[in-house]
Amino acid sequence: MGMTLSEIDTRFGTANDPDFSHGNCLPVTALPFAMNHFVPQTNGNRGSWWFHPDDRMLEGFRLTHQPSPWVGDFTTFIMQPISGNDEPKSIYQARTSYRQQTAVFQPDYLRLESERYHLTTQLVPSIYGAVLKITYQQERPGLLLHLPRRQSFEQLDDQTIVVSLTYNQASHDQHLTMYLALTVTSPIWEVKQDNPENVRLYFEAASQEQLVTLATSFISKEQALLNLARESSQSFEDKQADATATWLDKLNRIQIEDEKMEQVAVFKHCLYRAFLFPTRFYELDDKSQPIHYQMVTQTVEKGVYYTNNGFWDTAKTGYPLFSLIAQDDLSEMLEGFLNHYREVGYLPKWLSPDELGMMPGTLIDTVIADACVKGIRLDLMPEFLTAMIKSATLESSDIRYGRQGVTAYQALGYVPNDYPESVNATLDYAYSDFCIAQGAKCLGEERIFERYLMRAQNYRNCFDVQTGLMRGRNRAGQFAPDFSPLAWGGAYTEGSVYQNGCSVVHDVAGLAKLYPNRSAFIAHLDTLHQTPPNFEVGSYGTQIHEMSEMVALNFAQVAISNQPSFHVPYLYHFVGQPYKAQVVLKQLMMKAFHPTPQAFPGDEDNGSMASWFLFNSLGFYPFCSGSGEYTLGIPLFDKATLYLSNGQELIITANQTAEQYQFVDEVELNGQVSTSLVLKHDDIMQGKDIAFKLSLVPIIKEVAADDLPTSLTQK
C-alpha cells in the first residue's frame, strides 16, 4: 500500500521526562537530513524536554538542532505569531493555548490554531529554512521572535531582517554564529525590542494573511540572504508540494501490506524517524558548490559536511538501512565524514555540531567497513583506511578524538580499568580492528588485514574464566575486586556486564569457545534472557534513565531499550537455537513498541532504535555491520516490499503473522527452501523473494554447521 503523510503523527514517541527518556523523539517537521528541524515548544522550563504531547499551551515554533536531550540544542530561536492589544515581552508572556483537535503534526507540514490570538499558523520546512503562512482574524497582526544569545539585529527594509545568534554550548568555536534571514510579504510597520532576546514585529493592520520565509546559515549574513533568496522563489503551495514529494520518495521505499494497523503505524513512524539524522551542515555558494564552516579551524571549507550523529548508536542499524534503500544519501554522508578527518585529523565519533567524543569506541569504523564490503564509495576507501588506522594507533591529547587509551590497548591488548568504561572500550576497539581488517581486505592490503584481524581477538583479554563474564582489569592484569554482575557503570557503558559483555558481534563463535563447552555458553545466554531486570547503581551513584527504561520494559536483562543489547537475541543463532531468538524478537516487536506517545521502549537516538524495529519487523538484521551479511529473524508483517537503491525489489512475505505465531518453520528464497540463517548483502541487492512459514510451536531441529552464522574473523 502507498503511504500518505497524514498517516504519520510525529508526536509518537515524544519524551516525557529526564527519568524516562526517549532520545530525541520530538515531533519534528523537517525535510530528510535537513539542516534545521522545527518543533512546537510547549514548556521551555523543562530544559531539553520542552515539548509534551499533553500540554495545551504553545510558546512558539522552535527551530532546533537538538540531536538528543542529553546533548541539548545549539543555536535555536522561537517564533510566536501574535495579534491584538496585548504586549507580550517574552515567550512565557506570549504563550497561548492551541486547539489540539485540529492540530496537524506531520513530517512535511505543521498546523496549529492559537486560541488566544485567533490565528492559524501553517509551517512547511525546507533544507535551510521554512515558510510560515499565518492567517489572522483580529487587528494588530504580529510576530514575536525569541532570539537567545542574540548578537545583532538588522532591518534591511520594511520586509527583511537579518539576525546573528551565537552557539551556547561547548565547542571549539565558542563564537559559532548562526545567521537568520527572514522576509515577510506584508510590510513591517513597527519593531519593538523589549530586550536583546525578544523582538516583536508588527505588520500592516490590513494584513489578514502573512507569509514568513526564513533561511539560516552558519557561514555568513550574505550566505543566509542567498539561502533566503532561493527559499523565496516558490509559493507556499509549491513548497508544500515539494516537501510532501520529498518525504513520500523516502517513505515509499518500503511498503507494508498487513491488517495489524497498530504495528503498521509504528513501522511508518520508525521509517520517518530513520530519515531525520544525521543533519546537513553544508550550504551551497553562489556557484551552487558545497561549502561548510569548520569549527576547529574556524574557516569556511569546500565540500559537504554532516553533523548531529552518534556513531556508537547509529552504526548498528541506521547506516545499514541506508545501504539498502538510500545509497545516494549514504554516499554523500561518507564524503562528509571524510572531510571531517581531512580538516580535523580524526574521524568523527559524536558530532553536535563538532566533536563531543562522549561515547567509547570509534564505531564510525563499522560504517566505513560496511560501505566498503558493499561496494559503496570505494573511491574514498584508501583514505578512510588511513584514517581508521590513525585512530587505532595514535592517541590524541584531546580525549574527544580517536580511541582513548589506545596506547595502553596496543601494549596490553586491552584498555585498563583506570580508563572509564574499559570493557566497552576494549570490545569496541576489537570490533573496529575487525572493520579495519575488512577495509584492508577490500583494498588488497594483506599485511594490514592480517595484523588487524589478530588485534580483533583482543576482546578475549577481558574474559574472566572464573565468572564466564567480561570484566575490567588493571595494568597488572588483575580483574577488579568486589564484582557484581548487576552493577552498572565502572568498566561498562550505560549498563552492566549483562548488557555489554557479549558485544563481540564480529566473532561470536570465538566468544563461545571461551566457555567450557557449548552448553555453558547457552546457559549464559539463557541467564541473560531469564534474569529479572534488577540492577545496582554502581559507579553512577544514582538511578539513571537507562535503568528506569530496562525496569519498565520488564524483559529480563535484555535491555533492548538501549543500543548495547540490540544484537543480544540473535546470539542464539550462533549455537543453532534460532527459535529462542524468534520468540524474544516477536514479543519485543509486539509488546515494546506502540503507536502512542510512549512508542519506544527507550533511547531512540538519531533513528537507531527506529531502524532496529524496521529491520526486525522485516525479518532480518545487520548483526555485524561491516560483514556484508544479515541474520534472519522473524517478520512481523504479511508482506513487505523494499525498493532498493539499485532499482531491484526485495519482497518478503509470511503466511501467518498473528501474535501467537512466534516461530519460523521454513524459509524459501526465490521459491527454494533455504536452511541458512544468513543473508548476504550482494544477494539481497539482486532482488529476492523471501517467504517465511511461521508456526505456533518451535521447530527444534539440528542446524547444519554451514547454515549457522560463523566467526566472521575466520572467513
VMD Tcl script that draws the C-alpha trace (Angstrom):
set ca {
  {0.00 0.00 0.00}
  {1.21 3.52 -0.76}
  {1.79 5.91 2.09}
  {0.22 9.27 2.87}
  {1.90 11.66 5.29}
  {-1.34 12.18 7.20}
  {-0.79 8.62 8.50}
  {2.30 9.75 10.41}
  {1.65 11.69 13.59}
  {5.07 12.97 14.62}
  {4.01 13.10 18.27}
  {4.52 9.33 18.61}
  {7.46 8.59 20.85}
  {7.84 12.03 22.39}
  {9.96 12.34 25.50}
  {8.17 12.83 28.80}
  {10.83 13.49 31.42}
  {14.56 13.05 32.07}
  {13.98 9.89 34.11}
  {12.43 8.06 31.18}
  {13.98 9.48 28.05}
  {13.08 8.53 24.51}
  {16.09 10.16 22.93}
  {15.26 12.92 20.51}
  {11.66 11.79 19.96}
  {10.39 15.28 19.35}
  {7.56 15.92 16.86}
  {9.95 17.11 14.18}
  {8.78 18.74 10.97}
  {11.74 18.86 8.61}
  {12.94 17.51 5.31}
  {15.06 14.34 5.45}
  {18.59 15.09 6.70}
  {17.89 18.86 6.57}
  {19.98 21.48 8.37}
  {17.10 22.62 10.61}
  {14.26 20.92 12.47}
  {11.03 22.64 13.55}
  {9.11 21.67 16.68}
  {6.34 23.39 18.68}
  {7.65 24.39 22.11}
  {5.10 23.85 24.86}
  {7.16 24.48 28.00}
  {10.67 25.91 27.92}
  {11.06 25.48 31.67}
  {11.71 21.75 31.18}
  {15.18 22.29 29.79}
  {15.79 19.97 26.84}
  {12.35 18.36 27.28}
  {10.45 21.39 26.00}
  {7.65 19.56 24.21}
  {5.00 17.30 25.73}
  {2.01 15.97 23.74}
  {-0.39 16.52 26.65}
  {0.47 20.21 27.09}
  {-2.27 22.56 25.96}
  {-0.04 25.64 25.83}
  {2.15 26.76 22.94}
  {5.16 29.02 23.40}
  {6.00 29.14 19.72}
  {7.60 27.35 16.79}
  {11.16 26.43 17.61}
  {13.95 25.99 15.09}
  {16.12 23.34 16.71}
  {19.35 21.43 16.17}
  {18.93 19.13 19.16}
  {20.07 15.55 18.37}
  {19.37 14.36 21.91}
  {18.05 15.96 25.11}
  {21.26 14.79 26.78}
  {23.29 16.82 24.30}
  {20.96 19.81 24.15}
  {20.33 22.38 21.48}
  {22.71 24.64 19.64}
  {21.67 27.90 18.01}
  {17.93 27.93 18.38}
  {15.20 30.53 18.18}
  {11.42 30.63 18.54}
  {8.67 32.31 16.50}
  {5.30 33.03 18.11}
  {2.62 34.68 15.94}
  {0.62 37.22 17.98}
  {-2.21 39.70 17.46}
  {-4.46 42.05 19.41}
  {-3.64 44.69 22.00}
  {-1.59 42.57 24.42}
  {2.10 43.46 24.69}
  {3.87 40.15 25.45}
  {7.52 40.83 26.20}
  {8.71 37.22 26.45}
  {7.90 33.74 25.22}
  {6.29 32.95 28.55}
  {4.05 36.02 28.40}
  {3.17 35.24 24.77}
  {2.14 31.64 25.29}
  {-1.27 30.58 24.07}
  {-3.46 27.52 24.25}
  {-3.82 25.73 20.96}
  {-6.61 23.60 19.58}
  {-5.36 20.01 19.84}
  {-8.34 18.56 17.97}
  {-7.41 20.38 14.75}
  {-3.62 20.35 15.15}
  {-1.62 18.66 12.40}
  {1.80 17.19 13.19}
  {3.33 15.71 10.03}
  {6.89 15.34 8.73}
  {6.17 17.76 5.88}
  {3.57 20.06 7.44}
  {2.68 21.60 10.78}
  {-0.58 23.40 11.53}
  {-1.76 24.86 14.86}
  {-4.66 27.15 15.79}
  {-3.99 29.72 18.51}
  {-6.99 30.16 20.81}
  {-5.63 33.31 22.45}
  {-4.70 35.18 19.28}
  {-7.41 33.77 16.99}
  {-4.99 32.85 14.26}
  {-3.81 29.77 12.39}
  {-0.17 29.02 11.60}
  {0.96 26.58 8.94}
  {4.63 25.65 8.54}
  {6.37 23.85 5.69}
  {10.08 23.02 6.03}
  {12.89 23.29 3.51}
  {16.54 22.25 3.56}
  {17.80 25.53 5.02}
  {14.67 27.08 6.48}
  {10.89 27.14 6.32}
  {7.88 29.14 5.26}
  {5.04 30.02 7.62}
  {1.57 31.01 6.49}
  {-0.16 32.91 9.29}
  {-3.86 33.66 8.93}
  {-5.02 36.40 11.31}
  {-8.59 37.14 12.39}
  {-8.07 40.22 14.56}
  {-6.22 43.51 14.37}
  {-2.59 44.27 15.05}
  {-1.04 41.16 13.49}
  {2.49 40.46 14.61}
  {5.28 38.01 15.29}
  {7.33 37.64 18.46}
  {10.89 36.43 17.91}
  {12.74 34.89 20.84}
  {16.45 35.14 19.96}
  {18.70 33.53 22.59}
  {22.30 34.75 22.60}
  {21.48 37.34 20.02}
  {24.47 39.33 18.79}
  {22.94 41.56 16.15}
  {19.58 42.58 14.69}
  {19.40 44.44 11.39}
  {16.34 45.54 9.47}
  {17.34 45.76 5.81}
  {14.00 47.12 4.59}
  {10.33 47.01 5.55}
  {10.15 43.30 4.68}
  {13.53 41.82 5.58}
  {15.57 41.36 8.75}
  {18.86 39.60 9.46}
  {19.84 38.32 12.90}
  {23.01 36.67 14.20}
  {22.93 34.19 17.11}
  {25.87 32.58 18.86}
  {26.39 28.99 19.94}
  {25.84 28.46 23.65}
  {27.49 25.13 24.46}
  {30.94 23.54 24.50}
  {32.58 23.81 21.10}
  {35.97 24.54 19.62}
  {34.44 27.79 18.42}
  {32.73 29.47 21.36}
  {31.54 32.14 18.95}
  {29.98 29.88 16.36}
  {27.32 32.04 14.75}
  {24.08 31.20 13.03}
  {22.72 33.88 10.72}
  {18.96 34.12 10.29}
  {17.46 35.92 7.31}
  {13.70 36.45 7.37}
  {11.32 38.11 4.95}
  {7.57 38.83 5.10}
  {5.03 39.55 2.37}
  {3.19 42.34 4.21}
  {5.44 45.21 5.33}
  {6.69 45.60 8.88}
  {5.40 48.90 10.25}
  {6.74 48.63 13.82}
  {9.59 46.85 15.59}
  {9.63 46.67 19.38}
  {12.76 45.37 21.08}
  {11.76 44.72 24.68}
  {15.20 43.26 25.45}
  {18.04 41.79 23.37}
  {16.41 38.35 23.21}
  {12.81 39.32 22.41}
  {11.70 41.33 19.40}
  {8.14 41.98 18.27}
  {7.37 42.67 14.63}
  {4.00 44.25 13.78}
  {2.62 44.22 10.27}
  {0.24 46.49 8.41}
  {-3.18 46.41 10.07}
  {-4.87 45.23 6.90}
  {-2.81 42.03 6.83}
  {-5.05 39.01 7.18}
  {-2.53 36.57 5.74}
  {1.20 36.80 6.21}
  {3.89 34.64 4.63}
  {7.08 34.47 6.65}
  {10.01 32.89 4.84}
  {13.24 32.22 6.65}
  {16.62 30.70 5.98}
  {19.71 30.15 8.10}
  {23.44 29.93 7.54}
  {26.45 29.06 9.66}
  {28.75 30.81 7.20}
  {27.77 34.47 6.85}
  {24.98 37.01 6.62}
  {25.45 37.08 2.85}
  {25.08 33.30 2.64}
  {21.90 33.47 4.74}
  {20.46 36.04 2.33}
  {21.48 33.83 -0.62}
  {19.73 30.86 1.03}
  {16.69 33.08 1.65}
  {16.57 34.21 -1.98}
  {16.44 30.58 -3.04}
  {13.76 29.84 -0.44}
  {11.62 32.77 -1.62}
  {11.38 31.65 -5.21}
  {8.33 29.40 -4.64}
  {4.79 29.83 -3.41}
  {3.65 28.27 -0.14}
  {1.64 25.67 -2.04}
  {4.60 24.72 -4.24}
  {6.86 24.41 -1.22}
  {4.32 22.19 0.50}
  {4.02 20.02 -2.60}
  {7.83 19.70 -2.79}
  {8.11 18.81 0.90}
  {5.41 16.19 0.55}
  {7.02 14.70 -2.55}
  {10.44 14.60 -0.88}
  {9.11 12.69 2.10}
  {7.00 10.31 0.04}
  {10.03 9.47 -2.08}
  {11.84 8.34 1.07}
  {8.96 6.72 2.92}
  {7.64 4.70 -0.02}
  {10.96 2.93 -0.40}
  {9.48 0.31 1.91}
  {5.81 -0.61 1.59}
  {3.92 -2.77 4.05}
  {0.77 -4.83 3.45}
  {-0.85 -6.04 6.66}
  {-4.02 -5.66 8.71}
  {-2.22 -5.16 12.05}
  {-2.74 -1.42 11.80}
  {-1.08 -0.53 15.11}
  {2.16 -2.23 14.11}
  {1.96 -0.74 10.60}
  {1.63 2.71 12.19}
  {4.73 2.06 14.30}
  {6.63 0.95 11.19}
  {5.73 4.11 9.28}
  {6.67 6.29 12.21}
  {10.01 4.49 12.59}
  {10.74 4.93 8.89}
  {10.16 8.67 9.28}
  {12.47 8.77 12.31}
  {15.21 6.93 10.43}
  {15.47 9.73 7.85}
  {15.88 12.65 10.29}
  {19.56 12.14 11.17}
  {22.35 12.94 10.52}
  {21.65 16.54 9.59}
  {23.23 18.58 6.85}
  {25.85 21.12 7.87}
  {26.88 22.37 4.45}
  {25.43 25.03 2.17}
  {25.66 25.97 -1.49}
  {27.64 29.05 -2.50}
  {26.76 31.46 -5.30}
  {28.06 28.91 -7.81}
  {25.96 26.14 -6.16}
  {29.10 24.44 -4.85}
  {29.01 22.88 -1.35}
  {30.80 24.75 1.43}
  {30.72 24.44 5.21}
  {32.01 26.10 8.35}
  {34.73 24.19 10.20}
  {34.63 24.90 13.94}
  {38.14 23.69 14.77}
  {39.94 25.81 12.19}
  {37.17 28.46 12.23}
  {37.33 28.69 8.46}
  {34.95 28.10 5.58}
  {35.91 24.94 3.71}
  {34.81 23.36 0.45}
  {32.75 20.20 0.38}
  {29.83 18.51 2.09}
  {29.55 18.00 5.84}
  {27.08 16.33 8.23}
  {26.50 16.60 11.96}
  {24.14 15.58 14.80}
  {25.02 11.92 14.98}
  {26.46 9.48 17.47}
  {28.03 6.51 15.70}
  {28.01 4.41 18.87}
  {24.23 4.33 18.33}
  {23.54 4.64 14.63}
  {26.31 2.43 13.24}
  {24.42 -0.64 14.44}
  {21.20 -0.07 12.48}
  {20.76 3.29 10.75}
  {23.60 3.21 8.25}
  {22.99 -0.44 7.25}
  {19.43 0.64 6.44}
  {20.72 3.46 4.22}
  {22.96 0.96 2.43}
  {19.84 -0.81 1.20}
  {17.39 1.97 0.34}
  {19.29 5.30 0.47}
  {22.73 4.72 -1.01}
  {22.88 8.17 -2.64}
  {22.43 9.83 0.74}
  {24.90 7.45 2.39}
  {27.43 8.16 -0.34}
  {27.33 11.88 0.39}
  {27.43 11.34 4.15}
  {30.60 9.29 3.80}
  {32.21 12.10 1.87}
  {31.21 14.50 4.64}
  {32.72 12.28 7.33}
  {35.96 12.05 5.37}
  {36.04 15.84 5.13}
  {35.95 15.91 8.93}
  {39.08 13.75 9.00}
  {40.82 15.88 6.39}
  {40.16 19.08 8.33}
  {40.45 17.90 11.93}
  {42.80 14.93 11.78}
  {40.46 12.28 13.21}
  {37.26 10.65 12.07}
  {34.10 11.80 13.88}
  {32.61 9.90 16.84}
  {29.72 12.04 18.15}
  {29.05 15.29 16.32}
  {26.84 18.15 17.55}
  {27.85 20.38 15.89}
  {31.52 19.40 16.21}
  {33.14 16.53 18.10}
  {31.74 15.73 21.55}
  {33.59 12.42 21.96}
  {31.18 11.32 24.65}
  {30.89 7.56 23.94}
  {33.55 4.85 23.83}
  {35.00 3.43 20.67}
  {35.26 4.68 17.11}
  {32.29 2.89 15.63}
  {32.28 5.03 12.52}
  {34.80 2.33 11.51}
  {31.85 -0.05 11.15}
  {30.03 2.41 8.87}
  {33.13 2.64 6.68}
  {33.75 -1.11 6.58}
  {30.08 -1.79 5.89}
  {30.12 0.58 2.92}
  {33.39 -0.91 1.70}
  {32.26 -4.54 1.67}
  {29.04 -3.42 -0.04}
  {30.91 -1.58 -2.79}
  {29.76 1.91 -1.76}
  {32.21 4.81 -2.33}
  {35.20 2.61 -2.97}
  {36.97 5.72 -4.27}
  {37.14 7.02 -0.69}
  {38.30 3.80 0.94}
  {42.12 4.18 0.68}
  {41.94 7.46 2.59}
  {39.39 6.03 5.01}
  {41.72 3.13 5.75}
  {44.49 5.57 6.62}
  {42.09 7.49 8.85}
  {40.93 4.37 10.70}
  {44.50 3.21 11.28}
  {45.42 6.61 12.72}
  {42.69 6.31 15.37}
  {43.80 2.75 16.06}
  {47.45 3.67 16.63}
  {47.85 7.32 17.60}
  {46.26 8.55 20.81}
  {45.13 12.16 20.70}
  {45.93 14.57 23.51}
  {42.30 15.66 23.25}
  {40.15 12.85 24.66}
  {37.32 13.78 22.32}
  {39.21 12.36 19.36}
  {40.17 8.85 18.39}
  {40.46 5.96 20.83}
  {41.05 6.95 24.43}
  {43.65 4.65 26.00}
  {44.73 3.21 22.67}
  {48.40 3.37 23.67}
  {47.71 1.06 26.61}
  {45.42 -1.05 24.44}
  {48.24 -1.70 21.99}
  {50.68 -2.54 24.77}
  {48.40 -4.67 26.94}
  {45.83 -6.00 24.49}
  {43.04 -4.34 26.49}
  {42.10 -0.96 27.91}
  {42.96 -0.99 31.64}
  {40.31 0.00 34.15}
  {41.99 3.26 35.09}
  {40.18 4.44 31.96}
  {36.40 4.76 32.19}
  {34.20 2.12 30.54}
  {37.29 -0.01 29.90}
  {35.46 -3.22 28.95}
  {33.23 -1.47 26.44}
  {36.24 0.34 25.05}
  {38.19 -2.91 24.64}
  {35.32 -4.72 22.93}
  {34.58 -1.76 20.66}
  {38.26 -1.40 19.74}
  {38.43 -5.09 18.85}
  {35.35 -4.69 16.66}
  {36.87 -1.63 14.99}
  {40.06 -3.61 14.39}
  {37.93 -6.21 12.60}
  {36.47 -3.38 10.50}
  {39.95 -2.14 9.61}
  {40.79 -5.67 8.56}
  {37.69 -5.75 6.36}
  {38.67 -2.47 4.72}
  {42.22 -3.69 4.17}
  {40.91 -6.91 2.63}
  {38.75 -4.95 0.18}
  {41.80 -2.92 -0.86}
  {44.14 -5.91 -1.14}
  {46.30 -4.78 1.79}
  {47.16 -8.26 3.06}
  {49.64 -7.29 5.79}
  {47.25 -4.77 7.31}
  {44.45 -7.32 7.05}
  {46.41 -9.96 8.96}
  {47.58 -7.53 11.63}
  {44.18 -6.14 12.45}
  {42.47 -9.50 12.18}
  {44.73 -10.62 15.01}
  {44.03 -7.45 17.01}
  {40.31 -8.14 16.60}
  {40.81 -11.02 19.04}
  {41.74 -8.65 21.89}
  {38.26 -8.94 23.34}
  {39.46 -12.25 24.80}
  {41.73 -10.37 27.21}
  {38.73 -9.12 29.20}
  {37.22 -12.57 29.66}
  {37.29 -13.94 33.21}
  {37.14 -17.73 33.06}
  {36.12 -17.89 36.74}
  {32.86 -15.98 36.22}
  {32.42 -16.53 32.48}
  {32.00 -12.77 32.05}
  {33.84 -9.81 30.55}
  {35.50 -7.82 33.34}
  {37.74 -4.82 33.80}
  {41.44 -5.39 34.51}
  {44.17 -3.18 35.88}
  {47.53 -2.70 34.17}
  {48.98 -5.65 36.09}
  {46.31 -7.89 34.57}
  {44.24 -8.34 37.72}
  {40.45 -8.30 37.48}
  {38.66 -5.68 39.54}
  {37.64 -6.90 43.03}
  {34.16 -6.72 44.58}
  {32.48 -7.68 41.32}
  {28.71 -7.86 40.88}
  {27.15 -8.71 37.50}
  {24.25 -6.38 38.34}
  {26.44 -3.32 38.95}
  {26.20 -0.61 36.29}
  {28.96 1.70 35.12}
  {32.62 1.39 36.01}
  {34.00 -0.79 33.23}
  {30.68 -0.73 31.37}
  {28.67 1.83 29.41}
  {25.05 2.53 30.35}
  {24.58 -0.96 31.68}
  {26.17 -3.88 33.50}
  {28.13 -6.83 32.18}
  {24.82 -8.45 31.24}
  {24.07 -5.80 28.61}
  {27.64 -5.20 27.47}
  {29.56 -8.44 27.95}
  {28.54 -10.08 24.66}
  {29.40 -7.14 22.40}
  {31.61 -9.28 20.21}
  {29.46 -9.26 17.09}
  {32.44 -9.92 14.82}
  {33.39 -13.20 16.49}
  {30.57 -14.83 18.44}
  {31.90 -18.28 17.62}
  {35.21 -17.28 19.18}
  {33.42 -15.85 22.20}
  {31.53 -19.12 22.67}
  {34.81 -21.05 22.67}
  {35.93 -19.12 25.77}
  {33.31 -21.08 27.72}
  {33.99 -24.66 28.85}
  {31.60 -26.01 26.25}
  {28.65 -25.11 24.05}
  {26.17 -25.83 26.85}
  {27.90 -23.36 29.15}
  {27.60 -20.58 26.56}
  {23.93 -21.40 26.02}
  {23.43 -21.32 29.78}
  {24.91 -17.81 29.84}
  {22.53 -16.67 27.09}
  {19.61 -18.22 28.98}
  {20.68 -16.30 32.08}
  {20.62 -13.06 30.11}
  {17.10 -13.80 28.92}
  {15.71 -15.04 32.23}
  {17.31 -12.94 35.00}
  {14.84 -10.30 36.27}
  {15.71 -6.69 35.33}
  {17.37 -5.93 38.63}
  {20.32 -3.57 38.85}
  {22.76 -1.88 41.19}
  {23.51 1.77 40.50}
  {27.24 1.07 40.67}
  {29.56 3.92 39.74}
  {26.64 6.07 38.58}
  {25.65 6.54 42.22}
  {22.00 7.04 41.35}
  {19.32 5.57 39.11}
  {19.81 6.82 35.56}
  {17.18 6.77 32.85}
  {18.56 3.65 31.14}
  {17.98 1.74 34.39}
  {14.42 3.07 34.58}
  {13.79 2.02 30.99}
  {15.09 -1.52 31.49}
  {12.89 -1.99 34.57}
  {9.85 -0.51 32.83}
  {10.32 -2.85 29.88}
  {10.50 -5.79 32.32}
  {12.12 -8.07 29.77}
  {14.83 -9.73 31.86}
  {18.34 -8.34 31.31}
  {17.65 -7.95 27.58}
  {17.60 -4.18 27.78}
  {16.51 -3.61 24.21}
  {15.77 -0.11 25.49}
  {19.40 0.77 24.78}
  {21.83 0.14 21.95}
  {24.26 -2.33 23.67}
  {21.53 -5.00 23.72}
  {20.28 -4.61 20.16}
  {22.03 -7.78 18.98}
  {21.57 -9.93 22.09}
  {18.61 -12.14 20.99}
  {20.47 -13.15 17.82}
  {23.29 -14.71 19.83}
  {21.15 -17.85 19.93}
  {21.62 -18.25 16.18}
  {25.31 -18.96 16.65}
  {24.55 -22.02 18.77}
  {21.87 -23.39 16.48}
  {18.88 -22.29 18.58}
  {17.26 -19.55 16.47}
  {13.81 -20.46 17.83}
  {14.79 -18.89 21.17}
  {15.62 -15.63 19.43}
  {12.43 -15.72 17.36}
  {10.06 -15.71 20.32}
  {12.04 -12.95 22.03}
  {12.06 -10.79 18.91}
  {8.36 -11.31 18.21}
  {7.42 -10.40 21.77}
  {9.61 -7.31 21.73}
  {8.11 -6.08 18.48}
  {4.55 -6.71 19.63}
  {4.86 -5.52 23.23}
  {7.60 -2.89 23.40}
  {6.60 -0.57 20.53}
  {3.25 1.23 20.41}
  {1.59 3.94 18.25}
  {1.31 6.29 21.23}
  {3.47 8.99 22.80}
  {5.24 6.10 24.56}
  {6.10 4.45 21.24}
  {9.65 3.41 22.06}
  {10.87 1.28 24.96}
  {13.90 3.50 25.49}
  {16.56 5.54 23.71}
  {15.57 6.38 20.16}
  {18.93 8.01 19.44}
  {19.21 9.57 15.98}
  {16.96 6.92 14.41}
  {18.88 3.95 15.81}
  {16.02 2.27 17.70}
  {13.58 3.11 14.92}
  {15.88 1.33 12.48}
  {16.15 -1.63 14.87}
  {12.37 -2.04 14.68}
  {12.37 -1.62 10.90}
  {14.93 -4.36 10.32}
  {13.46 -6.81 12.80}
  {9.90 -6.37 11.58}
  {11.16 -7.16 8.07}
  {12.67 -10.42 9.33}
  {16.42 -9.80 9.05}
  {19.01 -7.81 10.96}
  {22.55 -6.41 10.38}
  {24.03 -8.34 13.30}
  {27.58 -7.32 12.42}
  {27.82 -4.11 10.45}
  {30.91 -4.36 8.29}
  {30.43 -8.03 7.43}
  {28.18 -7.61 4.41}
  {25.72 -10.04 5.98}
  {22.35 -10.03 7.74}
  {20.95 -12.59 10.15}
  {17.44 -13.94 9.60}
  {14.89 -13.29 12.34}
  {11.11 -13.41 12.21}
  {8.96 -11.00 10.15}
  {6.08 -9.08 11.69}
  {4.06 -8.35 8.55}
  {2.24 -10.30 5.86}
  {4.16 -8.61 3.07}
  {6.90 -6.02 2.75}
  {8.43 -4.66 -0.43}
  {11.78 -2.88 -0.32}
  {12.61 -0.71 -3.32}
  {16.38 -0.99 -3.25}
  {18.78 1.75 -4.29}
  {19.82 -0.09 -7.45}
  {16.25 -0.41 -8.71}
  {15.73 -4.01 -7.64}
  {12.96 -5.15 -5.28}
  {13.18 -7.32 -2.19}
  {9.80 -8.88 -1.44}
  {9.26 -10.51 1.96}
  {6.10 -12.48 2.73}
  {4.90 -14.55 5.68}
  {1.95 -16.93 5.85}
  {0.87 -16.35 9.48}
  {1.90 -13.20 11.33}
  {-0.63 -13.05 14.14}
  {0.86 -12.56 17.59}
  {0.66 -16.23 18.56}
  {2.82 -17.33 15.61}
  {6.22 -16.76 17.20}
  {8.49 -19.22 15.42}
  {9.88 -19.76 11.92}
  {9.21 -23.17 10.45}
  {10.69 -22.70 6.99}
  {12.20 -20.04 4.70}
  {12.14 -20.00 0.92}
  {14.45 -17.85 -1.20}
  {13.12 -17.36 -4.72}
  {10.93 -20.41 -4.29}
  {13.67 -22.72 -2.99}
  {13.77 -23.89 0.62}
  {16.77 -22.42 2.42}
  {18.16 -23.61 5.74}
  {20.72 -20.82 6.08}
  {20.34 -18.26 8.85}
  {22.33 -15.69 6.89}
  {21.52 -13.33 4.00}
  {24.32 -11.72 2.03}
  {24.01 -8.08 1.02}
  {25.05 -8.77 -2.57}
  {22.30 -11.37 -2.89}
  {19.68 -9.00 -1.47}
  {20.66 -6.25 -3.91}
  {19.96 -8.61 -6.81}
  {16.34 -8.68 -5.73}
  {14.82 -11.67 -3.98}
  {11.54 -13.15 -2.88}
  {11.81 -14.33 0.72}
  {8.86 -16.34 2.04}
  {8.61 -17.23 5.73}
  {6.40 -20.00 7.02}
  {5.63 -19.30 10.69}
  {4.41 -21.73 13.32}
  {2.78 -21.81 16.75}
  {5.42 -24.03 18.34}
  {9.18 -24.01 17.96}
  {10.66 -26.25 15.33}
  {13.65 -27.67 17.19}
  {15.96 -29.26 14.70}
  {19.67 -29.52 14.23}
  {21.10 -26.67 12.20}
  {23.89 -27.71 9.89}
  {27.24 -26.05 10.53}
  {27.24 -24.46 7.08}
  {23.91 -22.75 7.81}
  {24.98 -21.15 11.08}
  {26.40 -17.66 11.34}
  {30.09 -18.29 11.94}
  {33.07 -16.49 13.37}
  {33.48 -13.72 10.84}
  {37.18 -13.39 11.63}
  {37.66 -16.93 10.38}
  {36.04 -16.39 6.98}
}
mol new
graphics top color blue
foreach p $ca { graphics top sphere $p radius 0.5 }
foreach p [lrange $ca 0 end-1] q [lrange $ca 1 end] { graphics top cylinder $p $q radius 0.2 }
display resetview
